[in-house]
């Protein structure tokens, strides 16, 4: 729904001149004001502000390719400060203690449930992949000599199609919000954007079942990204103590039923998901801070770290139980890189790692470019459910065919059985007795096991042709797979493709520097880290996650150098893949900082105008008319006793939210304005507030007056109209606002700023200059 008011301020065409006085705003908003004490000392400064803004706007590029959708609502992260909150009884020390303790209990439960979800996914993948690959390997062994290789190929294709069909089915028909890794949607939620159905129980069920079947379907995707989304959903559900989807309410944690409280728990759930996926609790906290959370506080850090540790420990305990060695805590995450032992690196290798990072940045930029082009094609032509299912089936069958053909034609890379330390299903194919086909060893196991093979198999386990062919093939399969209607992540595909070319460089190094002990697994790790950083453009959290996953702190320095080089190189060409998909969806995400070079852009050029306002006492009929006519979520409350015109809408007194007005009408508070509702009454319908269409009031009540003063926010954030965009942006984003009221020097309302108003300005920083564009806003 739109949060912007009726229209944007528009401008006259004009020549920008330092000597010219130009009225930029229609409706005769006069940019010359006198100061409150009666003099006109502020006139020259404000006129020049507006003239600079006009010159800036005239040079701004209109971006016709990107757009912003006006259908996304914002979340109410700003707490309401009104009279009923002020008049309620102060909390006792015991109630404050219970509330704080409950936060720790919630994070404990979130950590346990997230760990159990990870165990469930891993158990399903291990059990069914064992059956799948053992049957295919047995069929290949039997048919190699008998000339019936079409049978294992058919078995491979049919198993891929079967599992992938189940994955796409639950996404398309049960929960479309579970599509993809889920990290972009969680990031948007924490940024303050309400994505429909992103934290529903149906989405969680679809996510867990869909990612397990997608990996079993042989698709180039990983289960680590969806774990982050799963953790966020679990946190959102447990913290509310109720489920509107399942129709139950445990009547606990009611004081957490607000967007502000839920945001903090979702941050912790995302971190717990990272910890369960990689066995990296510290990396999970940093990931939530760097990539997810837009708002942070000190007390939240310890709770998130606690939840991440509980998640990792729970996963450890249950995996050790499943594997028959209860108490062995050597399986910290779903993806286990294995132990990197006795890996040393010298000073001369650091520049090589930096160059590998730059190469990873180039590969990541190419991946992002190709995937976005493909996603635009999907958005245009793959529209309905049937086409989404057919595309997924096509990718699954193509993945099987490519794996079979590469194993068939690249058949000269034969290795003695036992050299691959990870693969459980060695396929002889056309190799001699006692040998296996190295290419088939990479395809006939889960992607996580293939990654460990590239990391830990000894030198000579793969020849250069195998590594280069596999790396290129898997790269393009990953490009094609990401964006399908399945819950698939990007971590494992990018790590696997990067490990292939990284190990290839390690093999080349060992060939040219025979006097040195070169471990190709070390270069495979750097290649994997570089490629992942080139795609995601994460730095601090990614370095810590990978360092924790390796279990060797000494590898932190080369990983850091390569990750930083990958990000800097990739940023020269495009954004990270998650940010690009968010932009492509038209979601009004606010970056950490305001767009560069927008200091001359005045707030009057940005704000929405005119503004729909309410008086402190309004008739029921007028409130109903406005709520049905507009879809705004916040309305300034004004004193219109002074003279108002088309540009000034009264003296600002407060701000009333849409759901507050609907609740007041629902409970018929207009019958007795002396009877005040309590704060819990407004949380009764959270998070699915009542729609105005569900409110039916008899005509005899339409002239009754409703007193808004006890319920309106008495101190809404506001700024004067001579502020510039960077100042407004920092205040809006830093405080997590949904509405920012713009007033003149006498505190009269002249405009309002919402998320879309700020997000439509984008800066594209290049090597030579910075171009600021204004995006189109669509409905």
N, C-alpha and C positions, 0 to 999 in steps of 0.2 A: 504494500500500500504506500501511497505517496505520503511523504512527510513534508514536502515542500509546499509552500503556500501558492496562491493562485497563479502567479506568473513571476518571471524573473525580470529584474531591472534590465532594460534595453538601452541602447546608446545611439546617438545621432552620428552619422558619418561626418567627419571633420578632418581638417588638417591640423597636425600637432605642431604647435608653435609655442615657444617660450613666452611670447608676448601676447598670446591670444587667451581671452577668457572664454571658456566653453562650458555651457550647461550640459553635462553628460546625461542626466537622467530625465526620462520622460515624466509626465505628470508634474512638472515644474518643481521638483525638489531643489530648493535653493541652497547652493553650497556655501553661501556666506552667512556666518552667524556672528552674533555679538556675544561677548562673554557675559557671565552672570552679573558682574558688577556694572554693566552698562557700557563699557568701552568696546571697541571693535578691534582689539589687538590680535585676536585670533583669526581675523578674516584672511589676511595674506597667506598665512601658513596653510589653512584648510583649502583655499583656492589652489595653491600650488600642489597640494597632495592630490587633488582631483585631476589637475592637468597632467601630472606625471602618470597617474593611473590611466588616463585616456590614451596617452602616447604609448603606454605599455600594452594596453589592450589592442590597439590598432596593429601592433607588430606581432601579436600572438597568432599562432597557427591554429586554424580550426582542424581538428582531427576527425575525419569522416570515417576512418576505418575502425577505431575503437569506440565503445559506447559505455554508458552506465545505465543500468536498469533501475527504474524508479519503483519496482515492485518489492524490493527488500526493505523490511522494517529494521529499525535499530532496537537494541536492548536498553532497558532502563538501568544503567549502572550508577546513575546519580541518585542518592537517597533523598526521599521527600522530607522536607523540614516544614511541618505545619503545626497548627494549634493542638490538634488531638495528640500528636506525638509529644508536644511540650507539656500537656496537662496530664499525661498518664503517670501513674505512680513510678517512682524511680526503682530500678532493679536492686534487689538485695545482693549481698556478696555471694550468697549460695547460688542464686540464679545465674549470676555472671560466671561463677566457677563451673556450673553444670553446662552452660552453653559452650564455654571454651573446651571443656573436657569432651563434649559431644563432637566437636570438630576433629579431635584426635581419634575418637572411636570411628567416625565416618571414614577417615583416611585409612584406618586399619582395615575396615571392611572392604574398602575400595582396593587396597593392595592385595588382599586375599582373593577377592573375586576376579581381579584382573589376572593374577597368577593362574587361577583355575581355568580361565578362558584360554590362556596360552597353552596350558597342559592339554586341554581338550583338542585344540587345533593340532598340536604336535602329535598327539596320540592318533588322531584320525589320519593324518598324512603318513605317518610311519607305517601303520598297519596296512592301509590300502596300497601305498606305493610298493611295499614289499611284495604283495600279491601281484600287482601289475607288472613290475619289472622282472620278477622271477619267471612269470609265465611267458613274457615276450622273449627274454633271454633263452629260455628253454626251447621255445619255438624256433628261434634263429639257429641255435645249435643243431637241432634236428633237421632243419630245412636247408642248411648250407650245402651239405653233401647231396641232398635229394633234389635240389633245384626247385624248391617251392617257397622261395623267400617272400612271395606275395602273401603267404599266410601270416607270418609275423608282422608284415607291414599292415595288413588289414586289421590284425588284432590291435596293433599300436594305434592306428587311426580311430578305430571304433571305441577304444578305451578313452582316448583323448576327447572324442566327441561326446561320449556319454557323461563323463565328469564335467566337462565344460558346459554342456547343456543344462545340467542341474544348477551350476553356478549362475549362469545368465538368467535362468528361470526365476530363481528367488529374487534377483535384483529387479527384473522387469515387472514381475507381478506382485511381489510382496513389499519390497522397500527400495524404490529407485534412489533414495538418499544414501544407500550403502554402496553405490557405485564408486569405483576408484579407491585410492588409498585412504581417503578421509582426512588426510592432513590439511589440505586447503580449506575444507569446510570447518574443521575445528579451529584453524587459525582465524577464519572469518568470525566465528562465534566469539572467540576470545577478544577479537578486535572490536566487538560490539554490534555485529551484523546478525540478525535473526534469519538463519537458513531453515526453511520449513522441514520438519521431521528429521532433523539431523541427529537428535539425541533421543530417539524413540526406541522402545524395546523391540519393535519389529526390525528396525535398522540393525540392532545388535544381533538378532537371530540370523538375519540375512548375511551380516558381515562374517560371522563365525562359520556358518555352513558354506557360504559362498567362497571364502578364501581357501578353505580346505579343499573343496572340489576343484577350484581353479588351479591350484598347485598340482593336484592329482591329474588334472587334464593336460598337463605338460605345457601350460602357458608360461610365457616369460614374465612371471610376476613373483612377488614375495609376500610372505605373511607378516612382515615386520611393520609396514606402514599401517595396515588395517588394525593392528594391535593398539596403536595409538588412538585411533578413533574408538575402538571398543572400550578402552580404558576411560575415555571421556564420557561415553554413554553410561557406563557403570557408575561413574562418580555422580553424574547428573541425576540418575535414578535413585541411588542410595541416599543421597543428601536430602531428597525431598520426602522420603518416608512414605511415598504414595506412587501410584501409577494410574494415570488417566486412561492409558491404553488397556490395561488389564482390569481397571475398575475397582481398585481397592485403595484404602487409606489406613495406614497403621497408626495414624494420629501421633506420630513422632517427628521430630526435627521440623516442626511447623515454622519455627523462627528462621529457617534457612530457605523458605519459599519466596525467594526474590532473585532477580537477575544478578545482583551484586554478589550474594552468597554463592549462588550456583556457579558463577564464573570462577571463583576461587577453587571450588571442588573440581570443576572440569579441568582446570590447569593441573591439579594434582593427578587426576585420572590419566591425562595425556602423558605425564611424566612416568606414571606407573606402567603405562603401555610400553614406553621406550625401555624401561628397566626390565620388563618381562621379555621383550624381544631380543635385546642385546646383552642382558646381564650387566647393565650400566646404570646404576641408580644415580650417580653423580651426573652422568651424561643426560639422564632423563630430566633432572632438575634444570640443567642448562638449556636443554632443548625447549622445555616449556617456557623458559625465560626469553631465549633468543628468537625462536621461531613461532611460538604460540602466544604466550601471554602478552597482552598490550599494557596491562596494569599490574603492578607488583607491590608487595609490601614485605617487610622484614619477617613478620610473624608467620607469613605463608611459607617461607623457605623451608623451615624445619619440618612443617607438616608434610610438605610435598616430598622431601627427602625421606621422611619416615614411611610414607606410603610406598615410595619406590623401593625401599629396602624390604618392606614386607612382601611386595610383589615378587621381587627376586628370590627371596627366601622360600616363599610358597611354591614357586615354580621348581626350585631346586629339590625341595622335599618330595613333591609328587613325582617328578621325573625319576628321581632315584628309586622311588617305590615301584614305578612301572618297569624300570630296567632291572629290577631285582637286587639292587644294592642300596637298600634303604639307609639314609644318613649320609651318603656320598654327595657332597655339595659341589661337585666339579662340573655341573651343567647349569651355569648361571642364567642362560638365556635360550630362547628358541634357536637363535643362530649362534653356533659355537665355532669360533675361528680355530680352535685348537691351540695347543701350547707352542709358542714360538721360543725354542730353546737355542741358546748359544748363538744368537744372531748378533753380529757386530757390524758396525759400519764405520768407515773412516772419513776424514775431513774432505777428501777429494770427491766423495760420493754425494755430499750435500748439494753441490750445484747440479748434479745429475737428477737428484730428487726434485729440485725446483723446476728443471726443464720438463721432467715428467709431469709435474703439476700443471705447467702451462699447456702441455699436450692434452692433459685431462680436461682442462678448461675449454680447449678448442673442440674436443670430442663432445663435451657436455653441451656447448653452444650449438653444435650441429644437431645433436639429439633434440634439443629444445625446439630448434627451428623446424626440423622435419615433423616432430610430433604435433606442433601447433598447426602446421599446414594440414596435416592429416585430420586433426580435430575440427578445423574449420570445414573440411570436406564432410566429415561425419555430421556436423551440425546442420549442414545444408541438405544432404542426400540420405543419410541414415536416420530417418525421423521416427518411424513407428517401431513397435515392439518386435514385429516379425523380422524386420531388417536387422535389428540389434542382435537377435538370436542367430540369424543366418551368418552375420559377420563373425560372431564368436565361434561358431562351428567351423567356419572357413579358416580362421586363424589357428584353431586347435588342430585341424587336419593338416594344415600347411606346416605347422611346427613338427608334427610327426614325420611328414614326408621329408622335410629338410634334414632332420636328425638321422633318418634312415639312409638317405642318399649320401650324406657326408660320411657316415660310417661305412657305406658300401664302396665309395670311390676313393676316399682317403684311407686306403687299406694297407699302406706300406709302413704305417707307424705301429709296429708290433712290439709289445713289451712283455717281458717275462711275468708270469702270474705271481703276484705278491709284491710287485713294485708299487702298485697303487695302494697306498695305505688306507684308503677310505672306501673305495668301491666294493660293494658286496656282490655285484652281478657282472663279473668279467665275461665278455663275449669274444669268443675265438674268431668267428667269422672266417676270413681267409688266411689267418695267421697259422703258424706251425703249432704243433702240440706243445702245451706248456706256455703258450703265449696268449695275449688278449689284444684286442683292437683298442688303442688309446682313445680314438675319437668316440667310439661307442661308450667308453667308460665315462665320458663327460655327459652324455645324454641319458644313459641308463641309470640314473639316480636322481634324487631331488637336487634342486639348485644349491641348497646349502652344502650338501656333500660334495658336489662338483667344485664349489668354492674352496672347501678344505683340501681337495685334491690338488688344486693349483697352488695353494699356500704351502703344502707340506710334502708333496711327493718329491723324491730326490731328483737331482739334475739328470737329465736324459729321459725322464718319464714321458715327455711330449716333444715331438720334433717341431721345428718352426712352422711347417705347413699346417699341422694340426692346430697349433695355437692361433695362427693368423686367420685360418678359415673359420674356426669356431668363434673367435672374437667378433669377426665381421658379421657372421650369420646371426649370432645371438644379439648383437647390437640392433640390427634391423628388425628382428623379431620383437625385441623390447619396445622399439619405436612403434611398431604396429599394435602391440598388445596394450600399452598404456593408453587408457581412454575407452577401452571396451566396456560393455555393460556388465562388468564383474568387479568384485571387491579385490583389486590387485594393487600391490605396492611396488615401489620403484627401487627400494634399497638393494635387494638381492640381484635383480637384473643388471643394474649399473655396476655393482661390485663385481659380478661375475664377468661381464664384458671387460671391465678395467683390469681385473686380475689376469685375463688372457693376454692382453697386449703388454701388461707390466711384466709378466713372466717371460714373454718373448724378448723384451729388452734385457732381462736378466740372463737369458740364454746367450744373447749376443755379447753381453759383457763378459760372461765366462769364457766365450770363444776368443775374444780379443785380449783379455787379461788373464791368461792361463796361470800366471804366477800367484794370483790372488784367489782366495777362497770366496767365490761368489755364490751366494745362496739365492737361486731364482725366486724362492718364496717371498723373500724380502721385497724384491722388485714387484712381485705380484700384489703384495699388500699396498705398496705405494701407488701402483697403477689403479687398484680398486678405490683407494681413498681419493685419488685425483679425479677419477671419473664421477664418483658420487658427488664430490664437491662441485664439479663442473656442471652437474645437473641441478643440484639443489641450492648452491651458493651459500651453504651454511659453513661456518668457520669454527667458532669456539666449541659449540656442542658436538659437532661432528668429530673434531679432533679428540675430545674426551671420550666420546662413545667408542670410537675405533680403538683408542688406547686401552680402555677398559676391556673391550672385547678380546684384544690380543693377550692381555694379562702380563704385558711387558712394558713398564713405564719408560724404558730406554728408547722405545720406538716413538715416543711422543714427539720428539723434536723433528725427525724427518716427516712424520705425518703432518705436523703443523705447517712446515715449510711447503709441502706439496699441496695441502688444502688451501693455504693462503694464495699460492701462485695460481691454482685452478680458479679460485673465485675472481681474482683480479683480472685474469685473462678472459674468463667467460663474460664478465661484466662489460667488457669492451664491445660485445656483440649483442647480447640480449639479457633478459632477466632470468631468474631461476624458474624452473619448470612450474612450481606451485604458484608463483606470482603470475606467470603468464596465463595459466589456466584460470586463475581468479579474475584477471583482467578480461579474458575472453568471455567469461560468464557475465560480465557487466556488474559484478558485485562492488559496491562502494567501499572498498577497503582503504583505511587511512594508514599511510606509511608512518615510520617513526618520526620523520622530519617533514616540514612543509616543503613544497616544490621549490627548487632552487630559483633564484633570481625573480621572486615574486614580491619583493619588498615594496614595489611601487603599486601593487594592486590593492586598492582601497576596499574596505568591507562593503561599501555601498554597491560595488560592482559584483559582489558575491552573494549578498543576502537575498532572501525571498521577500517579495513585496507585491501587493499589500498584504497585511496580516489580518487573520481572523481572530478576533478577541472576544472576551466575555466581560461583562460588568461583575461587580462583587455580588450583586443579587440579580439573578436572571429568571425570566419566566420559563416554565417547563416547556412550553411550546417552542420558544426560541432555541432552547438547548436541543430539543429533538430535531428541529429543522436544520441546525448547523451540523449536528452529528450525522444526519442522513445525507446531507449535501456534500460534506467534505470527509476526507479520510485522514486528516491530520491526527497526530497522537499527542499533541500538546498545544494548549491555547493560553496565551498571556491573559491575565486578569487585570483590568485597568479601571481607573477612575476617570470617567468621561465628563466630569462636571466642568472641566475646562473646555475651551474651544478646540475642536478637532477638525481635521480636513482629510483629504485623500492621501496625505503623506504622513500624518501624525495621528495616532490612534488612541491616545489617552495616556495618563500617568501610570506607569507600571506599578502594580501592587503585588503580583504573584504569578504563578503558573499552575494550571490545573491540567491533569492528564486525562486522556480519553476514557481509559478504563475506570478512573475515579468517577467521572460523570455518569457512566453507564451503571456503575454500582449504586450510586446515589439515586438514580431513577428506578433501578430495579427494586430497591428497598423502600421506595416512596418516601424519602426523607423530606420531600417538600410538604408533606402533611403536618410535620412538626419540626420546624427548624431548630428548636431547642434541644431535641433529642439527637445526640451526636453518635455517629458510628465509631467503632474502635479500629485501630490499625489492622487487627486480624480479620476484620470484615472485608478489607480490600484484598487480602491474600486468599480469600475463600475460593475464588475461581482461577487462581494462578495455576499453570501458565496459560491455560486456554480461556482467555477472558470472553465474556458474553459479547455477542455482536449486537449492534444497535437494532438490527432487524428482529431480534428476539424480544425486544421491549415493546409492550403494548400498554398504552395509557389512555384512559377514557378522556374524551374531549372536555369533560367538565373540569379536569385538572390542568388544562393547558395554560390557564392564566395564573396558576399558583406560582409563587416565587420560591426559588431555591437559593439558599445562602451558601455561597462558595467559600467564604472566608475561613471557616474552620478547617477546610480540607486542602486548600491551595498551598503550594509551596511558597512560603513567605519570603524566601531569599533565593530566587532563581538566579543563575549566573547571567550576567549581562555585560556588554561592552558598549562604549560610545562609538558613534558612526565614523569617527575619524581614525579608527584603528585600521591596520593593514592585515593582509591575509596571513602572513606568518604568525603574527601575534594571536589571531583568532584560532588558527590551526593548533598551535601549541596548547592553548587553554582548553580547546575542545577535546583534543585527543588525550592530553595528560590527565584530565579529570573524568574521561569516559562519558562525555555529555551526549545527550540526545537532542537537546534544543539549546541554542544560545541566542538570547534576545538582544537585539541591537536598539539602543536608545540614543536620543539626542542629549545635549548638555543639561536639559531640564528633566531628564528621565522619562521623556515621552517615547513610547514605542514607535519605531520607524521601520523595523524589519525583523526577520528571524533567520537564523542560520541552522541548517541541519547537515547531516552527514553528506548527502548528495551534493550540496552546495560546495563543500570543500573538496570532495573526492574527484570532482569533474576536471580539476586542474592537474595536469601531469607534466613533469619535467623529464626530458630525455637528454641525459648528459653524454656528450660525445667527446672525442679527442680534441676537436677544434672549438666547439661552442656548445651551449646548452639551449635547447629548444623547448619552450613551454607550450603545450597545446591544451585546448579546452574540448572535452569530450561531449558528444551528444548525449542527452538524457532521454531514454525511451520509456514508454509505459508498458 
